Every structure is written in C-alpha cells, then in structure tokens.
Amino acid sequence: MIMDKFPPSQRPRGSRLGRFGAIAFPLGCSALLFLSCIERSNPFDPINAGSLAADEIRQANMAGLEAKTALEAVFAADLAALHALFAKDLAANDSIGKSNARINTANDTLKNGNTAIKAANNSATTVESLRDLRYYHWQDNLQVYGPYADFQRRKDLQIQMDAVRNFMATVNQDHRPVLVYEKPFVDSVLGPYNRDLTAFDVLQSQVDNANNAVKTINSTISIYNADRSSENLAIKAYNDTLDFRRLSVSHPVITQADSLQSKTKTVQAGDTLLVGAGEFKGVLTFSNSGTKDNRIVIRGFPGMRTIIKAFNAGTGITAPNAVFLDGHFSSHFVFQDLVFRGGSESAFKIVGGSMGVTFIHCQFDSSGAYGLEVNDGSVDVSDSRILANGFGGIYFGGDQSKEYNLELRNNLIARNGGNGINSVSPEGDIYDCTIADNGANGIHVNSPLRNFSVNSSIITGNQGYGLFRVQDLGQVAQFETRSSAVWNNTLGDWGLGRPDSVWQETQRRHNLVEKDFPANDTEFVDAAGLDYSLRPGSKLSELERESPLFRMGYRP
C-alpha cells in the first residue's frame, strides 16, 4: 500500500495508512536489495488546482497503482533461486577442478613409472620379465553455467516496470495541469525495479565471466587430453610390440613371402602365425580350418606394418585378391595387425560360407572392387580401416536363406569409389563407425530380411544417400539406426527405393538432427589426410564432453 508521508496534523482527508519495507539480501559478491514491501513518500504539497486535488487523484488511483507494483516482490525469490543454481554449479566445477588436479598428479606418477618400466624392459634378459606400460587418464571438462531459464524473468520485470511508469505518466497526462505523481514519488515507486534489474544484470555478468573462464580452462584441458591421447596411442603400440615379442619366443616370426605361403597350407586349429614387418606379395589361401574354440590366428607386426599385397608371381601382375578364404575348407580365423592391399577384384574375399572370421586392427585398401567382399559367411571387423577401393568398402551378401552375420565396431570406411557398405539381407550390428566421403551411398541395404542396426555412427560426405534402403513391401525384419549423426550427403541423408515417410521419420527421431552439423567436414581433424578423429571443439566432441558415456564414430 502506498501513502503520502505527511505529519498527522497535515494528513489530507481520505488518506490511507500503510507501508512497504525494504530487505537487503546478499547475492554473490554484491549486496542486492530485494523487495518484499516498499515505502513510498511524497513530501510535496500539490501546487496546482487546489490544495487537495493531487492527493485526491492519487487516492482514486491508489488501487490500480498498488495492483501493478504488488507483483514486483516475487522477483526477489527468482533472483535467490538463480543465485542458488549458480552457486551449485560453482561448487560442481570446483569439485571437477580438484579431481583434475588429482588426475594430473596421478599421470605424473604414471609417467615416472612408465619410464622405469620401459628402461627395465629394454634391459630385460628374459621375455617373461617384460611388463606393459600403463595408460594415462583424461581430465574432465568443467561444465558451463546455465543457461538458466529464469533469466528471462528480467524481461518480465522490465515489462512490469514500464507498465507502472506508463500508468503514472497517463494519470499525470489525464489530469494536467495537476502534477499527480512528482518525480521523487515516481523514483520511489520505480526504485525497487531498478535495483532488481541491476541484480539480474550483475548475476548475468558473473555467469558470463565464469563461462569465459570455463571456456579458457576447457581449452587447456582439451590440449592436455590430446597429449594424453597421443601418449596412450604410443603406449598401446609399445604394449602390442611387447606382446608380439612374447609370442615370438615360441612362434618364429615369418619374414619371407614364400615361407608365409607354405605355412598357410599346413597351419592347424589353434596355431598362430607371426608375420614380420614388410610387404609380402602373393595370394594367401588356406587348406585347413580352425574351430570355434581353437581358431587359427594370423598376426602381423604391430602398427599395421605387415602388408599382404595381391600379386600373381606367374604373370607378374596384380592378382584378383590378396587373401582368398573358402568356407568349404576354412573357417574360424583371426587376422590382426595386417594390411590387405590391392587386387583386381577385392583385397580380401570370402566365399563358401566361411564362419567365425574376425579382423582386428586391419586395413583393406586400393583394390579394384571391394576392400572386404563376403559372399556367404560371417565376419566381425573391429578397429579397422577400409579405404580407397574401386567399387566400395564392404560387400556383404550371398545365400539369403542362411543366417550369416555382419558385425562392425569402431571402423573407418572412407574414400571408396562406390558404396561404403553394400549389404544384401544382412543380420547384425554396426557400432561406432565413421562412413564418410564414399562415391555412392554411405550404407546401401538391399532386401533387409533380418534384424540389422546402425548405432553411434557418423555417416557424412557420401556422394549418394547417407543411408539407402531398398524397400521390400514384404519384409518384416527390423532395420533401424540409433544415436547416429547422418548429414551432408549429396543426394540426401535418408533414402528409399520408394517413399516411406514413416520409416524416415522414425530414423530421424532416433538420431541426431543433421541440421545441427556443419555443411562440410569440419567435425574431423583432417579428413583429406584420412584423420577422421573428431576435432576438439566440434559439435560431436562437445556432445561427448557433455555426456561422457556417449561415444560416436571411429577412433584410431
């Protein structure tokens, strides 16, 4: 309630008693005044149109003015709530900072320990004394402050203030020449609004300054983590080398192409072939088979430094394949740390229903047709790259009455002449793959008669559709993509042989929206140089930073 603060002896007729009080409340490092009730005073006698005219007009408009000013007090609670959110986030980031300090100290300790382990390994006299180096840990990024939804209340407060100001101005205008609300009175009424508007601005400035600091610190953390990632890759390579050295004690390393050719004819279930670094020309075929529990292992020198290159010694020209696996004779193999290169057909070709074939950290490149061609068989490919093949990256097909399985995890399928993956009636899953910059569709699925899924993958920059499914009106299998990023594909991101808006909309709903991503390959470190790692600061890397358990796309 607003009143004129005259002495009792001079109080005008009809005046109403009441008061508003002000409360001081601390916010952050500033003292901010929050309104619960306000005392309004006007010590001036009216000077126009009689001694009581202005007072009577004020009394007549008292209810309207009080109704407009009554809502201002609720903003104090809004400001207090915002301050509490900001304080909570400050505490959370303080905790992250302390955790990062501990990680940094632990990594320094690991570095010293790894140096000692490496020195001991280099001086070891027996393979059994060799020990793996330990991996470094990553620091966590600080979280951003806000956006706090209640900051929009500042606009509401400004609107209320304008309404109160306009109310008093209108009353003054309507009763000219009587000055009903003089400037001291107007300033008194508007004072709490100005204080709370200032409080919003101060807190917003504090949040902005804190976010600028977070951005700077997170940039430093990103550099720190990039260094740790690089060191961990070096540690992995070192540990793989140690493992290779251990195996070499009981498994002589093959260093000649003719020796490798002869070994493939005699290798049995449970055997391991170690192949040294270098280029081995020829065509590898196998006469025997492993079993589900005792597979045949062919392992190259760590770092994919063992290259099997398609070559026909008799003619001196490129052979159809670097490796040919016939399931009538050969199943249950593991190929690790090998490069399969060239071939007028496909670099690695599987026929005859070969089952249980696993590829770990391999590369398939530079063939005339496909990097990996599977006509009847089941394969599992992980941590591998399929690059620059003429017709496409992977072909998977064959007898649709057989339940063959395709599993792909953490693979890069890029720069192939046709489809990244060309699959007929697949069953299986794709996880954490990057399928980019291929000459046709990223993934082309024909007659999906069995359940098939694409998960946490990146499909971008392909010259056809990102994901194309040939629609079969009779098909009943489930085919879906989830938590993937599909964008910037030339013909479209989702495509079908005929319209199917329901299917398309289902895929969009389960995935990241392509409009959120740039129209080029700036998500990657250096796509032209085949480094398809996520660029620090890219939208996808920021998404992973905000959701640490979420991983997307190929990682070397």
C-alpha positions in Angstrom: 0.0 0.0 0.0 1.4 3.4 -1.0 0.8 6.5 1.2 1.8 10.2 1.4 4.1 10.6 4.4 2.7 13.8 5.9 2.7 14.6 9.6 -0.5 13.6 11.3 -1.7 17.1 11.7 -1.3 17.7 7.9 -2.5 14.4 6.6 -5.1 15.0 3.8 -8.7 13.8 4.2 -9.2 10.2 2.9 -5.5 9.3 3.2 -4.8 5.6 3.9 -2.3 4.3 6.4 0.1 1.5 5.4 3.7 1.0 4.5 6.1 -1.2 2.5 9.6 -2.1 3.8 12.8 -3.0 2.0 15.1 -6.0 2.7 18.8 -6.2 2.0 19.9 -9.6 0.7 23.5 -10.7 -0.3 23.9 -12.1 -3.8 27.4 -13.4 -4.9 29.9 -10.7 -4.0 27.4 -7.9 -4.3 24.8 -6.6 -1.8 21.5 -6.5 -3.7 18.2 -5.2 -2.4 15.2 -7.4 -2.7 11.7 -6.0 -2.4 9.1 -7.5 0.0 7.3 -4.2 0.5 8.2 -0.6 -0.3 7.7 2.7 1.5 6.5 5.4 -0.9 6.6 9.0 0.2 5.7 12.4 -1.3 6.6 15.4 0.9 5.3 17.8 -1.6 2.0 19.7 -1.3 0.1 20.0 -4.6 0.6 23.4 -6.2 -2.0 23.2 -8.9 -5.8 23.4 -8.9 -6.2 23.5 -5.1 -4.5 22.1 -2.1 -6.2 18.6 -2.2 -6.6 18.0 -5.9 -3.4 15.9 -6.5 -3.9 13.9 -3.3 -7.5 13.0 -4.1 -6.4 11.9 -7.6 -3.7 9.8 -6.1 -6.1 8.2 -3.7 -8.5 7.5 -6.5 -5.7 5.7 -8.5 -4.2 4.0 -5.4 -5.7 0.6 -6.0 -4.6 0.5 -9.7 -1.0 1.5 -8.8 -0.8 -0.9 -5.9 -2.0 -3.8 -8.1 0.7 -3.1 -10.7 3.5 -2.8 -8.1 2.5 -5.8 -6.0 4.0 -8.4 -8.3 7.5 -6.9 -8.1 8.3 -8.6 -4.8 8.3 -12.1 -6.4 11.4 -11.3 -8.4 13.5 -11.4 -5.2 12.7 -15.1 -4.9 13.6 -15.6 -8.6 17.0 -13.9 -8.0 17.7 -16.0 -5.0 16.9 -19.2 -6.9 19.2 -18.2 -9.7 21.9 -17.4 -7.3 21.5 -20.9 -5.7 21.8 -22.5 -9.2 24.9 -20.6 -9.9 26.4 -21.4 -6.5 25.6 -25.1 -7.1 27.4 -25.0 -10.5 30.4 -23.2 -8.9 30.7 -26.0 -6.3 30.4 -28.7 -9.0 33.2 -27.1 -11.1 35.3 -26.7 -8.0 34.9 -30.4 -7.4 35.9 -31.1 -11.1 38.9 -28.9 -10.7 40.1 -30.8 -7.6 39.5 -34.1 -9.4 41.6 -32.9 -12.4 44.4 -31.9 -10.1 44.4 -35.4 -8.7 44.4 -36.9 -12.2 47.3 -34.6 -13.2 49.3 -35.8 -10.2 48.5 -39.4 -10.9 49.5 -39.1 -14.5 52.8 -37.5 -13.4 53.3 -40.6 -11.2 52.4 -42.9 -14.1 54.9 -41.1 -16.4 57.7 -41.7 -14.0 56.6 -45.3 -13.5 56.4 -45.9 -17.3 59.8 -44.5 -17.8 61.2 -47.0 -15.2 59.2 -49.9 -16.8 60.5 -49.0 -20.3 64.1 -48.9 -19.0 63.6 -52.3 -17.3 62.1 -53.8 -20.4 65.0 -52.6 -22.6 67.5 -54.3 -20.3 65.4 -57.4 -19.7 67.2 -60.7 -20.3 64.1 -62.8 -20.5 60.8 -62.2 -22.2 58.9 -63.1 -19.1 60.2 -60.0 -17.3 58.6 -57.7 -19.8 55.8 -55.5 -18.4 53.2 -53.4 -20.2 53.2 -49.6 -19.7 50.1 -48.2 -18.0 47.7 -45.8 -19.7 47.2 -42.1 -18.7 43.8 -40.8 -17.6 41.9 -37.9 -19.1 40.8 -34.8 -17.2 37.1 -33.8 -17.2 36.0 -30.6 -18.7 34.3 -28.0 -16.5 30.6 -27.6 -17.0 29.1 -24.5 -18.4 26.9 -22.2 -16.2 23.4 -22.1 -17.4 21.5 -21.3 -19.5 19.2 -20.6 -16.6 15.7 -20.3 -17.7 14.7 -17.8 -15.1 16.9 -15.1 -16.6 14.0 -14.5 -19.0 12.2 -13.1 -15.9 14.3 -9.9 -16.3 12.3 -9.1 -19.4 9.1 -9.7 -17.4 10.4 -7.3 -14.7 11.2 -4.7 -17.3 7.7 -5.0 -18.8 6.1 -4.5 -15.3 8.3 -1.5 -14.7 7.2 0.0 -18.0 3.6 -0.6 -17.1 3.9 1.1 -13.7 5.8 4.1 -15.3 3.2 4.4 -18.0 0.3 4.2 -15.5 1.7 7.2 -13.6 2.5 9.1 -16.7 -1.0 8.5 -18.1 -2.6 9.8 -14.8 -0.4 12.9 -15.0 -1.3 13.4 -18.6 -5.0 13.0 -18.0 -5.1 15.5 -15.1 -2.9 18.3 -16.4 -2.1 20.8 -15.2 -2.3 18.9 -11.9 1.0 17.1 -11.3 -0.3 14.0 -9.5 2.9 12.0 -9.4 6.0 14.2 -8.9 9.5 12.9 -9.8 10.5 11.9 -6.2 7.4 9.8 -5.9 7.9 8.2 -9.3 11.6 7.5 -8.4 10.5 5.9 -5.1 8.0 3.6 -6.9 10.4 2.6 -9.6 13.5 2.2 -7.3 12.9 -1.4 -6.5 12.5 -2.3 -10.1 15.8 -0.7 -10.9 17.5 -2.5 -8.1 16.3 -5.9 -9.2 17.1 -5.2 -12.9 20.6 -4.3 -11.8 20.7 -7.5 -9.7 19.8 -9.6 -12.8 22.5 -7.8 -14.8 25.1 -8.3 -12.1 24.4 -12.0 -11.9 24.3 -12.3 -15.7 27.7 -10.7 -15.8 29.0 -13.1 -13.1 27.7 -16.1 -15.1 29.2 -14.7 -18.4 32.6 -14.1 -16.7 32.5 -17.6 -15.2 31.7 -19.2 -18.6 34.5 -17.3 -20.2 36.8 -18.8 -17.6 35.3 -22.2 -18.2 36.0 -21.9 -21.9 39.6 -21.0 -21.3 40.2 -23.8 -18.8 38.4 -26.4 -21.0 40.6 -25.3 -23.9 43.7 -26.1 -21.7 42.1 -29.4 -20.7 41.4 -30.3 -24.3 45.1 -29.8 -25.2 46.1 -31.8 -22.1 43.8 -34.6 -23.1 45.0 -34.6 -26.7 48.6 -35.1 -25.3 47.4 -37.9 -23.2 45.6 -39.5 -26.1 48.7 -39.3 -28.2 50.8 -40.8 -25.4 48.2 -43.6 -24.9 48.4 -44.5 -28.6 52.1 -44.7 -28.2 51.7 -46.9 -25.1 49.3 -49.2 -27.0 51.8 -49.6 -29.8 54.5 -50.3 -27.3 52.4 -52.9 -25.4 51.4 -54.5 -28.7 55.1 -54.8 -29.5 55.8 -56.4 -26.2 53.0 -58.9 -26.8 54.5 -59.7 -30.2 57.9 -60.2 -28.6 56.5 -62.6 -26.0 54.8 -64.6 -28.7 57.9 -64.7 -30.8 59.7 -66.8 -28.2 57.5 -69.8 -29.0 56.4 -68.7 -32.5 59.2 -67.9 -35.0 58.5 -64.8 -37.0 57.9 -65.3 -40.7 59.9 -62.8 -42.8 59.7 -64.3 -46.3 56.7 -64.4 -48.7 57.4 -68.0 -49.8 57.6 -69.1 -46.1 54.2 -67.5 -45.4 52.7 -69.2 -48.5 53.8 -72.6 -47.3 52.7 -72.0 -43.7 49.1 -71.2 -44.8 48.9 -74.8 -46.3 49.9 -76.5 -43.1 48.5 -74.3 -40.3 46.0 -76.1 -38.0 43.3 -75.2 -35.5 44.9 -73.4 -32.5 48.0 -72.4 -34.4 49.4 -68.8 -34.5 51.4 -67.4 -37.4 53.5 -64.3 -36.6 54.4 -62.3 -39.7 57.1 -59.7 -39.5 57.1 -56.1 -40.8 57.3 -55.6 -44.6 55.4 -56.3 -47.8 54.5 -59.9 -48.7 53.4 -60.3 -52.3 51.2 -63.1 -53.5 47.8 -64.6 -52.8 47.1 -66.3 -49.4 44.8 -69.3 -49.4 44.3 -71.7 -46.5 43.8 -75.5 -46.7 42.6 -76.1 -43.1 40.2 -74.7 -40.7 40.2 -73.6 -37.1 37.4 -74.4 -34.7 35.1 -72.2 -32.6 37.2 -72.8 -29.5 40.6 -73.0 -31.3 40.8 -70.5 -34.1 43.8 -70.0 -36.4 45.5 -66.7 -35.7 47.4 -64.7 -38.3 49.1 -61.8 -36.7 51.2 -59.1 -38.3 53.8 -56.8 -36.8 52.1 -54.1 -34.5 51.1 -50.8 -36.2 49.8 -52.5 -39.4 53.4 -52.7 -40.7 52.8 -56.1 -42.3 51.3 -55.7 -45.8 49.8 -58.6 -47.8 49.7 -57.3 -51.4 47.8 -59.1 -54.2 50.3 -60.3 -56.8 50.5 -63.2 -59.3 54.1 -64.4 -59.4 53.4 -66.4 -62.5 52.2 -63.5 -64.6 53.9 -60.7 -62.7 50.7 -58.7 -62.5 48.1 -57.9 -59.8 46.1 -61.0 -58.6 42.4 -60.9 -58.1 42.8 -61.0 -54.3 45.4 -60.6 -51.6 43.6 -63.3 -49.5 41.0 -65.8 -50.6 39.1 -67.7 -47.9 36.9 -70.6 -49.0 34.5 -71.7 -46.3 34.4 -75.3 -47.7 37.9 -75.6 -46.3 38.5 -72.7 -43.9 36.5 -71.1 -41.1 37.3 -69.7 -37.6 40.2 -67.3 -38.3 41.6 -64.3 -36.5 43.5 -61.7 -38.6 45.2 -59.0 -36.6 47.5 -56.0 -37.5 47.5 -56.7 -41.2 47.1 -54.6 -44.3 45.4 -56.3 -47.3 46.2 -54.3 -50.3 45.3 -54.3 -54.0 43.6 -57.0 -56.1 41.8 -56.6 -59.4 38.7 -57.9 -57.5 38.7 -57.5 -53.8 41.6 -57.2 -51.3 40.1 -59.9 -49.1 37.4 -62.2 -50.5 35.4 -64.8 -48.5 33.2 -67.4 -50.2 31.6 -70.8 -49.4 30.1 -70.0 -46.0 33.2 -69.3 -44.0 32.1 -68.7 -40.4 33.7 -67.0 -37.4 36.2 -64.8 -39.3 37.5 -61.9 -37.1 39.5 -58.9 -38.2 41.2 -56.8 -35.5 43.1 -53.6 -36.4 43.4 -54.3 -40.1 43.3 -52.3 -43.2 41.7 -53.1 -46.6 42.8 -50.7 -49.4 43.5 -50.0 -53.0 41.6 -52.9 -54.6 39.7 -52.7 -57.9 36.4 -53.8 -56.4 35.8 -54.0 -52.6 38.2 -53.9 -49.7 36.3 -56.8 -48.0 34.0 -58.9 -50.0 31.9 -61.6 -48.2 29.8 -63.9 -50.4 28.3 -66.3 -47.8 30.0 -66.1 -44.5 30.0 -64.4 -41.1 32.6 -61.7 -40.2 33.4 -59.5 -37.3 35.5 -56.4 -38.0 36.8 -54.1 -35.3 39.3 -51.2 -35.0 40.0 -51.3 -38.8 40.0 -49.1 -41.9 38.6 -49.8 -45.3 39.9 -47.1 -47.7 40.2 -46.1 -51.4 38.8 -49.3 -53.0 37.3 -49.0 -56.5 33.7 -50.4 -56.2 33.2 -49.8 -52.5 34.3 -50.5 -49.0 32.5 -53.7 -47.8 30.2 -56.1 -49.7 28.2 -58.5 -47.7 25.8 -60.9 -49.4 25.1 -64.4 -50.7 22.6 -67.0 -49.9 19.7 -65.2 -48.2 18.3 -68.5 -46.7 21.4 -68.8 -44.5 21.8 -66.8 -41.3 25.1 -65.1 -41.9 26.2 -62.3 -39.6 27.9 -59.0 -40.1 29.4 -57.2 -37.0 31.3 -53.9 -37.4 32.8 -52.0 -34.4 35.0 -48.9 -34.5 35.8 -48.9 -38.2 36.6 -46.2 -40.7 35.1 -46.7 -44.2 36.1 -43.8 -46.3 37.1 -42.6 -49.8 35.9 -45.7 -51.6 34.6 -45.4 -55.2 31.1 -46.7 -54.6 29.0 -47.5 -51.5 30.8 -47.5 -48.2 28.8 -50.7 -47.2 26.8 -52.6 -49.8 24.7 -55.3 -48.0 22.2 -57.8 -49.1 19.9 -59.3 -46.4 22.2 -58.6 -43.5 21.9 -59.6 -39.9 24.0 -57.9 -37.3 25.0 -54.5 -36.0 27.2 -51.6 -36.8 28.7 -49.7 -33.8 30.9 -46.6 -33.5 31.9 -46.4 -37.2 32.6 -43.5 -39.5 31.4 -43.9 -43.0 32.4 -40.9 -45.0 33.3 -39.4 -48.4 32.4 -42.5 -50.4 31.5 -42.3 -54.1 27.9 -43.5 -53.7 25.7 -44.3 -50.6 27.2 -44.5 -47.2 25.2 -47.6 -46.4 23.2 -49.4 -49.0 20.9 -52.1 -47.7 19.0 -54.3 -50.1 16.1 -56.6 -49.1 16.6 -56.4 -45.3 15.1 -59.8 -44.3 16.7 -59.9 -40.9 17.3 -57.5 -38.0 20.0 -55.0 -38.6 21.0 -51.9 -36.7 23.4 -48.9 -37.1 24.4 -47.4 -33.7 26.5 -44.4 -32.6 28.0 -43.9 -36.1 28.8 -41.0 -38.3 27.6 -41.0 -41.9 28.6 -37.9 -43.8 30.0 -36.6 -47.1 28.9 -39.5 -49.2 28.1 -38.8 -52.9 24.8 -40.7 -52.8 22.5 -41.0 -49.8 23.8 -41.3 -46.3 21.7 -44.4 -45.7 19.7 -46.0 -48.5 17.3 -48.9 -48.1 15.7 -50.7 -51.0 12.2 -51.1 -49.8 10.6 -54.5 -49.9 6.9 -54.4 -49.1 7.1 -58.0 -47.9 10.0 -57.5 -45.5 9.2 -57.9 -41.8 12.7 -57.6 -40.2 13.6 -54.6 -38.1 16.1 -52.2 -39.5 17.0 -49.1 -37.5 19.6 -46.5 -36.8 20.1 -45.1 -33.3 22.2 -42.3 -31.8 24.0 -41.6 -35.1 24.8 -38.5 -36.9 23.8 -38.5 -40.6 24.3 -35.3 -42.5 25.8 -33.6 -45.6 25.3 -36.5 -48.0 24.8 -35.3 -51.6 21.5 -37.0 -52.6 20.1 -36.8 -49.1 20.7 -38.3 -45.7 17.8 -40.8 -45.7 16.7 -42.5 -48.9 14.4 -45.3 -50.1 13.6 -47.0 -53.3 10.1 -45.6 -52.9 8.5 -43.1 -50.5 8.2 -44.3 -46.9 7.8 -41.2 -44.7 7.0 -43.2 -41.6 10.3 -45.1 -41.7 12.3 -41.9 -42.4 10.7 -40.1 -39.5 11.4 -43.0 -37.2 15.1 -42.8 -38.1 15.3 -39.1 -37.6 13.6 -39.4 -34.2 16.3 -41.9 -33.0 19.3 -39.9 -34.3 20.9 -36.5 -34.0 19.4 -34.0 -36.3 21.5 -33.3 -39.4 20.8 -29.6 -39.4 22.8 -29.2 -36.2 26.1 -30.1 -38.1 28.2 -28.0 -40.5 27.9 -28.4 -44.2 31.5 -29.6 -44.6 33.9 -31.9 -42.8 35.0 -29.5 -40.0 33.9 -32.1 -37.5 37.1 -34.0 -38.3 40.8 -33.2 -37.6 42.0 -33.8 -41.2 39.6 -35.7 -43.5 41.8 -35.1 -46.5 44.7 -36.7 -44.7 42.5 -39.6 -43.6 42.4 -38.4 -40.0 38.7 -38.8 -39.2 39.2 -38.2 -35.5 36.7 -35.7 -34.0 38.1 -32.3 -34.0 38.3 -30.8 -30.4 35.6 -28.1 -30.2 33.4 -29.7 -32.9 29.8 -30.3 -32.2 30.2 -34.0 -31.8 33.2 -33.8 -29.5 31.3 -31.2 -27.4 28.3 -33.6 -27.2 30.7 -36.3 -25.9 32.1 -33.9 -23.4 28.7 -33.1 -22.1 27.8 -36.8 -22.0 31.0 -38.6 -21.1 29.5 -42.1 -21.6 28.4 -41.3 -25.1 30.9 -42.2 -27.8 30.5 -41.8 -31.5 32.4 -42.7 -34.7 35.8 -44.3 -35.4 38.7 -43.9 -33.1 42.2 -44.9 -34.2 
